[in-house]
Amino acid sequence: MRWTLAMLTLTGCEGDGFTLIGTNPTTPNSPDSGAPVVPSCDRISSQGLCTELVGNGYTEQEVQGSCIGGVVGDGCPTGDVLGSCGLQVGSAFEAWTYHYAGDYYTADNIDAAESTCVLTGGVWR
């Protein structure tokens, strides 16, 4: 299975999945409720985006390999998020891309990101 997520190609396959450990209260998908830390790819400085790979179908190698031009971490920051796009929501390959206010996205152009998200079968919030 191959799909494109905001200029980031992710490949999903059956496997052991990425091990989720600990909690991180600063990520959008991991609020203070103690939700598991999710692997992420931070490309805020280069593209105004950060993607969290929420599903448990991702291997560590896929996470590392899919984060071209970004930094792999434990969740995306919550500040300055203008909107987010979820793809394959509810599946083992669920991923959320957060769009941040700054050089790449503003309140004036975030509608285009929302439209692209919805047209590709995503869920915008």
N, C-alpha and C positions, 0 to 999 in steps of 0.2 A: 504494500500500500504506500503510495507517495502522494503528498499534497503540499501545496505552497502556502505558507503563512507569513504574510507581510515581508516578502523578500527573503524568507528563510525556508529552505526546503528541509522537511523532516521526513525520515523514512521510518515506518513502523513495521515491526515484525514480531512474531511470537517469541517469547524468551523469558528470562528470569525477571526482567524489569529492573528499574532503578530502585535502589534501596532508599526508602524514605525514613529518616530518623530525626528525632528531636522536634522542637517547635520553634517557630519564629513569629513573634507577634507583630512584626513590621511589614509583612507581606499582605497584599490584597486578599489572597485566597487562604491565608493562614492567620485569621484574627486571634485575639487573645483567648479564644476558646480552646486553644491547645491543639489545633489541627496540625498534621504533619508538615514538616518543611518540604517544599517542592523544589526540584532543580529548576534553574532559570538561566536565561541568556540575556544579559544586560547589554543593550546596544543603544542606550539613551544618548550618549555623547555623539555617536556616529549616525544614528537614524531616528532618534526620539522614541525608541521602542524598547520594551523589555518583555520577554516571553517566559511564562511559567508552564512547564510540562507537568500538568496536574495528574494525568492518567498514569496508571502503574505499569503500562506496557512498554515504557521506554527503558532501554539498557543504558548503562553508564557511557558506553562507547557512542551510542546514538546522541546522547545529550552533548558530549564533548564534540563530536563530529558535526553536529548541526549548528553549533554556536560560532559560525564564521564571522569574524569582525566584532565579536562581543566577548564578554567575560562571564564564565559559568559561575553561578553562585547559588545561594539558598533563598530563593524568592525575590520578587521585585519590590522596589520601594513604593510607598503609598502616596507620597507627596506629588502634587502637580499632575495627577492623572486626569486627562480630559475624557477618556472613555476606554473601553476594552472590548476586544473581540474574542469570543470563544468558538473554537472549532472542534468538531467531534465531541461535543459536550455529552457527558455521561458514559463515554466509552473509555477503553484502556489507553486511548491515544488522545485524550482531551488536552487541549492546550489553550491558554489565554494570552493574548498579546495586549499589553497596556501601552497607550499612546500618551506621551507626556508633553505638557506645555513647554514651549521653547522655540528653538530655531526651526524645527521641522513641523510642529503642529501648534495651532492656535485655536481659539474659540471660533475664529472666522473660517477655518478650513477643516475642522474636525468632521463636518458632515460628510465630506468625501470619503474619509476612512470608514465611517459608519455605513455608507452606501456600499462600499466595496465589501465590507464584512458580511452584510446581509445578502448581497448578490452571490457570494461564494458559499452560502449555506450556513454562515456563522450566526452567533447570537451576540448582539451588541448590548452593552450596559454601561 
